[in-house]
Amino acid sequence: MNLITFESLALQERGHARGGIFRYYDLLHGREGAPDNFYLSIGVLAGDFVSPRHRHNFDQVRFQLEGAYDFGADGMMHPGSIAYFPEGTRYGPQKTVDPKTLTLVLQMGGASGNGYMSEREFQRGLAELKTLGSFKDGVFTREKPGGGKINQDAYEAVWEHVNRRELVYPKERYTRAVFMEPANFAWVPSGPGLATKLMGVFNERGTKIAFHRLDAGAKIKLEEASLWFVWSGSGDAGGQAWRRWTTMRTEASERAEIEAGEPAEILQMALPRLAEPAVERAAA
């Protein structure tokens, strides 16, 4: 099991395709090229961040840690809010409400099998496209050979440049992003000293979002193929200490056990169950 404490992370800055300066903490990556590839990070954005209404060919989960976000008609996110952004579903426009925001962001291959472009691929494509045009507020603009301009969603432009083909979006499974307020869900007992808030199981591949509460001294076996983020509390994971904002990952067929040293709440994000043939169909 991978375990990463927040205190061990360094704040970095990266190039991106939206408006404003993007700083982040790098947490976990999946396997580049795999249909279930993913990228987990904590984004640290200032009040200058903006993003137009757009959609992706991958899934996204956002858990708001500090500050607030405005997603237009879709809803607002404030500390403790969580939202699921399905592939193919438009959302936004998006902007920061507070001078500083921190958001846990999971981007992952969705049920269609399109996969997720890795951070390495994205940065390479972004740098190459900057020599062919310009990025501003989430839009990539290039000059037409005969005069005039062509505007394109920034991420879409990078994806097509990297993959050398048109991005075909999956058809909408959900017509809107799913915004959730965990504080309004009830805890359901799930074992000795344990309780669960199930936010939902999404799409045919079983993407799941849930919170788990542990009393002091309680133990829980972590479900396989999941990412875990400690919202509060501390404890032990096979001799490794975990505390507030620690991140853990369980691989497929791995059922690690952890114990709480004090009352704790932990977010689980179960990755979709994807088979290799799915990505072959999507790429055809």
C-alpha positions as CSV (number, residue, x, y, z in Angstrom):
1,M,0.0,0.0,0.0
2,N,1.3,3.5,-0.9
3,L,1.0,6.0,1.9
4,I,1.9,9.7,1.5
5,T,1.7,12.2,4.3
6,F,0.8,15.8,3.4
7,E,3.9,17.1,5.3
8,S,6.2,15.2,2.9
9,L,4.9,17.1,-0.2
10,A,6.4,20.1,-1.9
11,L,4.3,22.8,-3.5
12,Q,5.0,23.0,-7.2
13,E,3.9,25.1,-10.1
14,R,2.9,23.7,-13.5
15,G,1.8,24.8,-16.9
16,H,-1.9,24.4,-17.6
17,A,-4.5,25.2,-20.2
18,R,-6.8,27.4,-18.2
19,G,-6.6,31.0,-16.8
20,G,-4.5,32.0,-13.8
21,I,-1.5,30.5,-12.0
22,F,-1.7,26.8,-11.1
23,R,0.1,25.5,-8.1
24,Y,-0.3,21.9,-6.8
25,Y,0.8,19.0,-4.6
26,D,1.6,15.9,-6.6
27,L,0.1,12.8,-4.9
28,L,-0.4,9.7,-7.0
29,H,-0.3,8.5,-10.7
30,G,-1.6,5.5,-12.5
31,R,0.0,3.7,-15.4
32,E,0.5,5.8,-18.6
33,G,-1.5,4.4,-21.5
34,A,-3.7,2.1,-19.3
35,P,-7.5,2.6,-19.6
36,D,-7.6,3.1,-15.8
37,N,-4.8,5.6,-15.7
38,F,-5.4,8.4,-13.1
39,Y,-3.8,11.5,-11.6
40,L,-4.4,12.6,-8.0
41,S,-3.3,16.0,-6.8
42,I,-4.2,18.9,-4.5
43,G,-4.7,22.0,-6.6
44,V,-3.8,25.4,-4.9
45,L,-5.3,28.2,-6.9
46,A,-5.6,31.9,-6.4
47,G,-8.5,34.2,-7.3
48,D,-7.3,34.6,-10.9
49,F,-8.3,31.1,-12.0
50,V,-11.0,30.8,-14.7
51,S,-12.2,28.0,-16.9
52,P,-14.9,28.2,-19.6
53,R,-17.8,25.7,-19.8
54,H,-16.3,22.5,-21.2
55,R,-16.3,18.7,-21.1
56,H,-13.7,15.9,-20.9
57,N,-13.3,12.4,-22.2
58,F,-12.3,11.3,-18.7
59,D,-14.0,11.3,-15.2
60,Q,-13.1,13.7,-12.5
61,V,-13.8,13.9,-8.7
62,R,-13.2,17.1,-6.7
63,F,-13.2,17.3,-2.9
64,Q,-13.0,20.9,-1.6
65,L,-10.6,21.4,1.2
66,E,-10.3,25.2,1.6
67,G,-12.0,28.1,-0.1
68,A,-14.9,28.1,-2.5
69,Y,-15.5,27.5,-6.2
70,D,-18.3,28.7,-8.4
71,F,-19.4,26.4,-11.3
72,G,-22.1,28.6,-12.6
73,A,-25.5,26.9,-13.1
74,D,-24.0,23.6,-11.9
75,G,-23.5,24.7,-8.3
76,M,-21.0,25.9,-5.7
77,M,-18.3,24.0,-3.8
78,H,-17.1,25.0,-0.4
79,P,-15.0,23.1,2.2
80,G,-16.4,19.6,2.7
81,S,-18.3,19.5,-0.7
82,I,-17.5,16.8,-3.2
83,A,-18.5,16.5,-6.8
84,Y,-18.4,13.9,-9.6
85,F,-17.8,15.2,-13.2
86,P,-18.6,12.4,-15.6
87,E,-16.9,12.0,-19.0
88,G,-18.8,13.7,-21.8
89,T,-20.8,16.0,-19.5
90,R,-20.3,19.7,-19.9
91,Y,-19.8,21.8,-16.7
92,G,-18.9,25.4,-15.8
93,P,-17.9,28.1,-16.4
94,Q,-15.7,27.8,-13.3
95,K,-13.9,30.4,-11.2
96,T,-12.5,30.8,-7.7
97,V,-14.5,32.7,-5.2
98,D,-11.8,33.1,-2.5
99,P,-8.3,34.5,-2.8
100,K,-6.9,30.9,-2.2
101,T,-8.5,27.5,-2.7
102,L,-7.3,24.0,-2.1
103,T,-9.0,21.1,-3.9
104,L,-8.3,17.4,-3.9
105,V,-8.7,16.5,-7.6
106,L,-8.9,13.0,-9.1
107,Q,-8.8,12.7,-12.9
108,M,-9.2,9.1,-14.2
109,G,-10.1,7.1,-17.2
110,G,-13.9,6.7,-17.4
111,A,-16.3,3.9,-18.3
112,S,-15.9,4.4,-22.0
113,G,-12.3,3.2,-22.0
114,N,-10.8,6.4,-23.4
115,G,-8.3,6.4,-20.7
116,Y,-6.6,9.5,-19.2
117,M,-3.7,11.4,-20.8
118,S,-0.8,11.4,-18.4
119,E,0.7,14.6,-16.9
120,R,3.9,13.9,-18.8
121,E,2.0,13.7,-22.1
122,F,0.0,16.7,-21.3
123,Q,3.0,18.9,-20.4
124,R,4.8,17.8,-23.6
125,G,1.7,18.6,-25.8
126,L,1.2,21.9,-24.0
127,A,4.7,23.1,-24.6
128,E,4.6,22.0,-28.3
129,L,1.3,23.8,-28.9
130,K,2.6,27.0,-27.4
131,T,4.9,27.3,-30.4
132,L,1.9,27.0,-32.8
133,G,-0.6,29.3,-31.1
134,S,-1.6,30.8,-27.7
135,F,-3.6,29.8,-24.6
136,K,-5.8,32.2,-22.7
137,D,-8.6,31.5,-20.2
138,G,-9.0,27.8,-21.3
139,V,-9.0,28.5,-25.1
140,F,-6.3,27.6,-27.6
141,T,-6.1,30.0,-30.6
142,R,-4.1,29.5,-33.7
143,E,-3.9,31.5,-36.9
144,K,-5.4,30.2,-40.1
145,P,-3.0,29.9,-43.1
146,G,-5.2,32.3,-45.2
147,G,-6.0,34.7,-42.4
148,G,-8.4,34.6,-39.4
149,K,-8.2,32.5,-36.2
150,I,-9.3,29.1,-35.0
151,N,-10.4,28.8,-31.3
152,Q,-10.6,25.4,-29.6
153,D,-11.0,24.2,-26.0
154,A,-7.5,24.1,-24.6
155,Y,-7.4,20.6,-23.2
156,E,-9.1,19.2,-26.3
157,A,-6.4,20.9,-28.4
158,V,-3.6,19.3,-26.4
159,W,-5.2,15.9,-26.4
160,E,-5.6,15.9,-30.2
161,H,-2.0,17.1,-30.6
162,V,-0.7,14.3,-28.4
163,N,-2.9,11.6,-29.8
164,R,-2.8,12.7,-33.5
165,R,-6.5,12.2,-34.0
166,E,-9.8,14.0,-33.3
167,L,-11.2,13.7,-29.8
168,V,-14.5,12.0,-29.9
169,Y,-16.4,12.6,-26.6
170,P,-18.3,9.8,-25.0
171,K,-22.1,10.2,-25.0
172,E,-23.5,11.6,-21.8
173,R,-24.3,9.1,-19.1
174,Y,-25.2,12.0,-16.8
175,T,-26.6,15.2,-18.2
176,R,-25.1,17.3,-15.3
177,A,-22.2,17.0,-12.9
178,V,-23.2,15.5,-9.5
179,F,-22.6,18.0,-6.6
180,M,-22.9,16.4,-3.1
181,E,-22.9,17.8,0.4
182,P,-21.6,15.0,2.7
183,A,-22.6,16.8,5.8
184,N,-26.2,16.2,4.9
185,F,-25.8,12.4,4.6
186,A,-26.4,10.1,7.6
187,W,-23.7,7.8,8.9
188,V,-24.7,4.1,8.5
189,P,-23.0,1.6,10.9
190,S,-20.7,-0.7,8.9
191,G,-18.8,-2.7,11.6
192,P,-17.5,-2.4,15.2
193,G,-16.6,1.2,15.7
194,L,-17.2,1.9,12.0
195,A,-19.8,3.9,9.9
196,T,-20.1,4.8,6.3
197,K,-21.6,7.6,4.2
198,L,-22.1,6.3,0.6
199,M,-22.1,9.2,-1.8
200,G,-22.8,7.0,-4.7
201,V,-21.7,4.3,-7.2
202,F,-21.4,5.8,-10.7
203,N,-21.6,4.2,-14.2
204,E,-21.4,0.6,-15.2
205,R,-17.8,0.3,-14.1
206,G,-18.5,0.9,-10.5
207,T,-16.7,4.2,-9.7
208,K,-17.5,4.8,-6.0
209,I,-17.3,7.7,-3.6
210,A,-17.8,7.1,0.1
211,F,-16.7,8.4,3.5
212,H,-15.7,6.1,6.4
213,R,-15.8,7.0,10.1
214,L,-13.6,5.2,12.6
215,D,-13.8,5.4,16.3
216,A,-10.6,5.5,18.3
217,G,-9.1,1.9,18.3
218,A,-11.4,0.8,15.4
219,K,-9.9,-1.2,12.5
220,I,-11.0,-1.3,8.9
221,K,-9.9,-3.4,5.9
222,L,-9.5,-1.0,3.0
223,E,-11.3,-2.1,-0.2
224,E,-9.0,-2.9,-3.2
225,A,-8.3,-0.6,-6.1
226,S,-9.1,2.6,-4.2
227,L,-7.6,5.9,-3.2
228,W,-8.0,7.0,0.4
229,F,-7.8,10.6,1.7
230,V,-7.8,11.3,5.5
231,W,-10.1,14.2,6.1
232,S,-9.5,14.1,9.9
233,G,-7.9,11.9,12.6
234,S,-4.8,9.8,12.8
235,G,-3.8,6.2,13.2
236,D,-1.5,3.3,12.0
237,A,-1.3,1.4,8.7
238,G,1.0,-1.6,9.2
239,G,3.6,0.4,11.1
240,Q,3.2,3.6,9.0
241,A,1.5,6.6,10.7
242,W,-1.3,8.4,9.0
243,R,-2.8,11.7,9.9
244,R,-4.9,14.5,8.5
245,W,-4.6,14.9,4.7
246,T,-2.6,11.6,4.4
247,T,-3.2,9.8,1.1
248,M,-3.2,6.0,0.7
249,R,-3.7,3.7,-2.3
250,T,-4.7,0.1,-2.4
251,E,-3.9,-1.9,-5.5
252,A,-6.2,-4.5,-7.2
253,S,-6.5,-7.6,-4.9
254,E,-5.0,-5.7,-2.0
255,R,-7.0,-5.4,1.3
256,A,-4.7,-3.5,3.7
257,E,-5.9,-3.0,7.3
258,I,-5.5,0.3,9.2
259,E,-6.3,1.3,12.8
260,A,-7.5,4.6,14.1
261,G,-5.6,6.1,17.1
262,E,-8.4,8.8,17.5
263,P,-11.7,9.4,15.8
264,A,-11.2,9.7,12.0
265,E,-13.0,10.3,8.8
266,I,-11.5,9.0,5.5
267,L,-12.7,9.6,1.9
268,Q,-12.6,6.6,-0.4
269,M,-12.6,6.9,-4.2
270,A,-12.8,3.5,-5.8
271,L,-11.4,3.5,-9.3
272,P,-13.6,2.1,-12.2
273,R,-13.1,-1.5,-13.0
274,L,-11.8,-1.4,-16.6
275,A,-10.6,-4.2,-18.9
276,E,-7.9,-3.7,-21.5
277,P,-10.2,-4.4,-24.5
278,A,-12.3,-1.4,-23.5
279,V,-9.6,1.0,-24.5
280,E,-9.0,-0.9,-27.7
281,R,-12.6,-0.3,-28.7
282,A,-12.4,3.4,-27.8
283,A,-9.2,3.9,-29.9
284,A,-10.6,2.1,-32.9
